[in-house]
């Protein structure tokens, strides 16, 4: 039986004595939070596939990835593709600066390890409230998806958060409008009846 995955995203190791280079993009937040064990592709889990993918992100002057290149494959195309897709969606940076202090683009290199759990590892059930928030655009398409659980909010692929399309929302005059939606689910332990 395949058990839920343990994903270990790894950022390049930096020594504490390293002085940051202001001309290079700097990750916002922890790179290890960009991809979680919940993102492990189900097909790869069923096939017991894992591996480490090395990547290079091209960062634009707004601090957003403009491209992702696999520099060393995990050996599993699905894991490589999933890593790049999620990094493009979630990774954000403080842009580098040129000598005049203007924002510039740059590159970020890293590795991400997809690892199946050790024998005996099982997930822990946690009760609580999870919410998914997304936008229904005026044309009915779904964008800007995020998930909140345990007080932590992260962007998630809309394909895993909500239906691909809804009937457009309408204002009082019947004109299609953009609307933000939050769906909330409560998980709790229920005592067994004897």
Secondary structure, 3 states (H helix, E strand, C coil): CCCCCEEEEEECCCCCCCCCCCCCCEECCCHHHCCCHHHCCHHHHHCCCCEEEEEEEEECCCCEEEEEEEEECCCCHHHHHHHHHHHHHHCEEECEECCCCCEECEEEEEEEEEECCCCCCCCCCCCEEEEEEEEECCCCEEEEEEEEECCEEEECCHHHHCCCECCCEECCCCCEECEEEEEEEEECCCCCCC
